[in-house]
Amino acid sequence: MSYKLGKRSLEKLEGVDERMAAVVRYAISVSKQDFSVICGLRTIEEQKALVAKGASQTMKSKHLDGLAVDLMAYVDGGRWELNLYDEIADAMAEGARAVDVPVRWGAAWSVPNIAYWDGTMESAMNDYIDTRRGQGRRPFIDAPHFELMI
């Protein structure tokens, strides 16, 4: 089944770097999991509010420059189960290859470009988790987040 972005998702892509928007548009056409764009370009005020409530960890977010998007698995109005995001990330990796731009996924921070990961995005996430635990650090999983690495 081929999915397409809805009106609100397309509106959320306004102001996002065209290369990242192209990756998202490609990904939705090949994804096994329907998704929506829930965040694209953010203002400084929006980012400050997210940091203040703990929903973001930095004021250096790539959302401020239109280089990042947050996607939500679309199942019964939206879901957050991690396994749904593996499918979305696989489609985003395929999109990154098709558009030929480097993209990093928020559930596999140690992989600088998911387009060239040799395996599934689930394996990329597990590799990141193992790496962090091996360092004695907690992994930070932000599965809805994808950012352009330029």
Secondary structure, DSSP 8 states (H G I E B T S, - for coil): ------HHHHHHTTTS-HHHHHHHHHHHHH-SS-EEEEE-S--HHHHHHHHHTTS-S-S--GGGGT-EEEEEE-STT-B--HHHHHHHHHHHHHHHHHHT--EEETT-TT-S-GGG-SS-HHHHHHHHHHHHHHTT------TTEEEE--
